[in-house]
Amino acid sequence: MGNNTDMSNLPTAPAAGEHNELTTRDEVNSLREGDRVEITHEVKVGLKVWSTTTIGTVERIERRRQGLHFRRNMDDKAFCDLIVLRLPDSSLTTVTMDEFSRLRKL
């Protein structure tokens, strides 16, 4: 089997200024591609929780439907707000915004 690396036909997410839907936070809705931001958020693994800060440049924001909730009705949609950031080393990271996340434009 060959390795097909052509990704030109894959769907792309809207850029930060091209929201399909508004998020639940005005501060996220005001972001534009290229904005430099600092996000302080909680990381949870098992019973451990710690706070971390991520600084980067906004590539895009997304409002993504997710299926993490157990025993929900099929038509009961759950969404999360994501910010895709380009870090100083040029890598990309995704931060899921929740009620504990703090966003600050730099």
C-alpha positions as CSV (number, residue, x, y, z in Angstrom):
1,M,0.0,0.0,0.0
2,G,1.2,3.5,-0.8
3,N,1.3,6.4,1.6
4,N,-1.2,9.0,0.4
5,T,-0.2,12.3,1.8
6,D,-2.5,14.5,-0.3
7,M,-4.6,16.4,2.2
8,S,-6.0,19.0,-0.2
9,N,-9.5,17.5,0.0
10,L,-9.8,17.6,3.8
11,P,-12.3,20.0,5.4
12,T,-10.7,23.0,7.1
13,A,-11.9,24.8,10.2
14,P,-12.9,28.4,9.9
15,A,-10.3,31.0,10.8
16,A,-10.6,33.1,13.9
17,G,-12.5,35.8,12.1
18,E,-14.8,33.4,10.3
19,H,-17.1,32.0,13.1
20,N,-19.7,29.5,12.0
21,E,-21.3,30.0,15.5
22,L,-20.6,32.3,18.3
23,T,-18.9,30.8,21.3
24,T,-20.3,31.2,24.8
25,R,-17.7,33.8,25.8
26,D,-17.5,37.3,24.4
27,E,-13.8,37.5,25.0
28,V,-13.3,34.5,22.7
29,N,-15.6,35.9,20.1
30,S,-13.5,39.1,19.9
31,L,-10.3,37.2,19.0
32,R,-8.9,37.4,15.5
33,E,-6.3,35.4,13.7
34,G,-2.9,36.8,14.6
35,D,-3.9,38.0,18.1
36,R,-1.3,37.2,20.8
37,V,-2.9,35.8,23.9
38,E,-2.2,34.2,27.3
39,I,-4.5,31.5,28.5
40,T,-4.4,30.2,32.1
41,H,-6.2,27.0,32.4
42,E,-6.5,23.8,34.5
43,V,-5.1,20.5,33.4
44,K,-6.8,17.5,34.9
45,V,-5.4,13.9,34.8
46,G,-7.2,11.4,37.0
47,L,-7.5,13.0,40.5
48,K,-4.6,15.4,39.9
49,V,-5.3,19.0,38.9
50,W,-2.8,21.8,38.1
51,S,-2.8,25.2,36.6
52,T,-0.7,26.1,33.5
53,T,-0.3,29.1,31.3
54,T,-0.1,28.9,27.5
55,I,1.0,31.9,25.4
56,G,0.7,31.9,21.6
57,T,-0.7,33.5,18.5
58,V,-4.3,32.7,17.6
59,E,-4.6,30.5,14.4
60,R,-8.3,29.9,14.7
61,I,-11.1,29.3,17.1
62,E,-13.7,26.5,16.9
63,R,-16.9,25.6,18.4
64,R,-16.8,21.8,18.2
65,R,-19.5,19.3,19.0
66,Q,-18.3,16.6,21.3
67,G,-19.5,13.3,22.7
68,L,-17.8,13.2,26.1
69,H,-21.0,13.1,28.1
70,F,-22.3,9.8,29.2
71,R,-25.9,8.8,28.7
72,R,-27.1,11.9,26.9
73,N,-30.1,11.9,24.5
74,M,-28.9,11.6,20.9
75,D,-30.3,15.0,19.9
76,D,-28.9,16.7,23.1
77,K,-25.9,18.4,21.6
78,A,-22.9,19.4,23.7
79,F,-20.3,21.8,22.4
80,C,-16.9,23.0,23.6
81,D,-15.0,26.2,22.6
82,L,-11.4,25.6,21.3
83,I,-8.6,28.0,20.6
84,V,-5.8,26.8,18.3
85,L,-2.6,28.6,19.1
86,R,0.8,28.8,17.3
87,L,3.5,28.6,20.0
88,P,6.8,30.4,19.9
89,D,8.5,27.2,18.5
90,S,6.0,27.2,15.6
91,S,4.1,24.1,16.9
92,L,0.3,24.2,17.2
93,T,-1.6,23.5,20.4
94,T,-5.3,23.4,21.2
95,V,-6.8,24.8,24.4
96,T,-10.3,24.0,25.4
97,M,-12.0,26.9,27.1
98,D,-14.1,26.2,30.2
99,E,-15.5,28.2,33.1
100,F,-12.1,28.1,34.8
101,S,-10.0,29.4,31.9
102,R,-8.7,32.9,31.9
103,L,-7.9,34.6,28.6
104,R,-5.8,37.8,28.3
105,K,-4.8,39.6,25.0
106,L,-1.1,40.6,25.0
